[in-house]
């Protein structure tokens, strides 16, 4: 059995992803800052017949992230799919002129250093398997910066550049890199942005290995 590792696993999109990929026979590694929360989610998934375990790690601490991914691969099986979708922190959502160097540094650690550490850890395992997917989930500011949300706009821009370069670097290998852009909030019950709908989209991105970037909805032009 291979593993789907969800970085930023929670009760919204993370749970929907776990259930969608779990139904396809993958074991589920739930990675988040709170061991208690991922343990509770893992228990619910196991009760429903899925294979899942929780691992605590902070994406701003690359060493803890690498350790969590290493443990997951040893305990659950090699990581075939990696999803990077932690929820941005509040200080990343400040207007540009109110954002400090510390705010921007934290956003870069969150959106650039975290993905680089995670991908570096799982890539050789995917190569050994001969297949894999690396999926990035971002808000609209990843492709359309908004000065009202300076941290995410700057951090997500770096993450987008990294993901695009990664896609180029792996284009001749059986490892797919994809980015799902979700403009605005995830909305339970919405036809396009319900967590289960988004989980289905990410499954198709993995299974069909199509375009690099997929939009959950049309991206509205933001006023300055």
N, C-alpha and C positions, 0 to 999 in steps of 0.2 A: 504493500500500500504506500502511495506517495502522499505528500502533505501539502495543504494549502495554508500558508502563513498569512494571517491578517494583522498588520501593524496598525493599531488604532481600533481594536475590536471593542465594540460597545453594543448597546441594546437597540440601536437603530440600523444603520446600514451594515455594521459589522455582523450582527446576528443574521440578517437576511442573507448576507454573503455566505456565512458559515453553513446555513441550512441549504442554500442552493448548491454550493460546491460539495457539501457533504452528501447530498442525494446522488451525486455522480460518483461516489465511492472514494473520495479523498478524505484522509484524516485532517482534522482542523487544529491548527495552532493559533490560539488567541493571545495576542500580545498587546498589553496596555500598561499604564502606570500602576494600576491598582490590582494587586494579586487577588484581593477579595472579590472584586467585580468579575474578573475573568474566570475565577473559580466557579462563581455562581452561574455564569453563562455556560461554562463547560458542563456543569452538572445538568443543566436543563437540556443541553444537546445530547448528552450521553443518555439521559432518561428517554429521549426520543429515538434512540437507536444509532446515533452517530458516534464517531470516535473523535474526541476532542480533549484538549488540555489547555490550561491557562498558564501564561508566563508573564511575569512583571518585568517591564523595561521602560526606560524613559528615552524617547528618540533623541533628546538633546544630550544623552550620554551614550556615545557610540559603543563603548565597551559593554554596557549592559544590554544593548540591542544585539550585539554580536553573540554574547553569551546566551541570550534567550533563543536566538535562531539556531545556535549550535545544539542546545539541549533539545529543542523541538525536533530537529532532524534525527538525533540519536534515539529519542523516545517514541516518535511517531512515524518515522520514515523520511526518506529524502524529500526535500522541498521542491515540488514541481511548479507551484504557482505562488508568487509573492504579490500581495496587495498592500500598497502604502497609502493609507487614508486616515491618519490621525486627525482629530479635530483641532483646528488652530486655537491657540490661547487668546484670551481677551486683549492682551497688550499688543497683539499683532493687528488688531482692528482699529487702532487709533489713527486720526488724521495725520498726514505727513508732517505738518508743522508742530504737532504735539508729540511726535515720536522721537525718542532719544536714541543715542547710539546703542544703548543696551537693548532697547526694544528691537531694533533692526538686527543686531547680532543674534538675539534669541531666535528671531524668525528665520535667519539663515541657518542656524544650527538645526532648527526644526525641519526645514524644507529642503535643505541641501546636504548638510553633513549626515543627517539621519538616513536619507535614501542611499547616499554613496556607501555608507557603512553596511547597510542591509544588503544591497545588491552585491557588493564585494564578497560578502559572506556566503551568499547562496549560489553565485554564478558557477563556480566550479562543480558544484553538485548537479546543477542543471545540465552542464556540459557532459558530465559522466552519465546522466540519465539519457541524454540524447534528445531532450525536449524540455520545454518550460515556458512560462509566461511571467512577465514582470509588469504589473498593472499599477498605474498611478491614478489617484482620484483627486481632482482639484476643483476649486470654485472658479467662477468666471474671471477673477482677477489674475489667474494664471496666464491668460492670453489677452486680457484687456485691463491694464493697470488702472486703479481708481485711487485718487489721492486721499480719499476718506478712509481707506484701509491700507495704510502704507506698508505695514509689516508683511501681510499676506501678498500684496502686489509685488513687493521686492523678492520675498522668499519664494513665492510660487513661480516667479519669472526665472529664478535660478533653477528651480526644480524642473520646469518645463525645458529649459536649455539642456540640462543634464539628461532628461528622458529622451529628448530628440536625438542627442548625440549617441546615447546608448542604443537607440533604435538603429541608427546608421552603422554603429560599430558591430552590431550583431546581425545585420541584414543577411549575411551569408551563413548564419548558424540557425539551428532549429529552435531558437528561443525568440518568442514574440514579445515585443515591448509595446504597450498601449497606454493611452491617457484618456480617461473619461473626464470631461468638463461638465460640472453641474452648476449652471448659473443660479444664483440665489440659494435658498434653503432646500433641504430634503423635506418633502411634504407627504406624510402618510395619507394614503387615499388618492393622491394626485395621479393622473393617468401617465405622466411622464417621469415624475420625481418621487414616486412612492419607493420605499426601500427595496421591496421585492422586484419592482420593475427595474430598478437600477442594478440589482443583483443579477437579474436575467441578462441585462445588457453586458455586464462584465463577464458573465459566463460565455456569452457569444463572442466577445472579444478574445477570450482565451481559446475557445473551441474553433472559431472560424479564422482567426489570425488575419484579419482584414487590415483596414486603415490604422495608422498609428493613433490618430485623434478622433474621438467620438464625442458629440455633444448630446447631453440628455435633453436639452431644449434649445431653441434658438437663443443666441446671445444678443441681448438688447444693448444698444449703444448707450453708454453712461454719460450723463452730462458732467461737465467739469465744475 
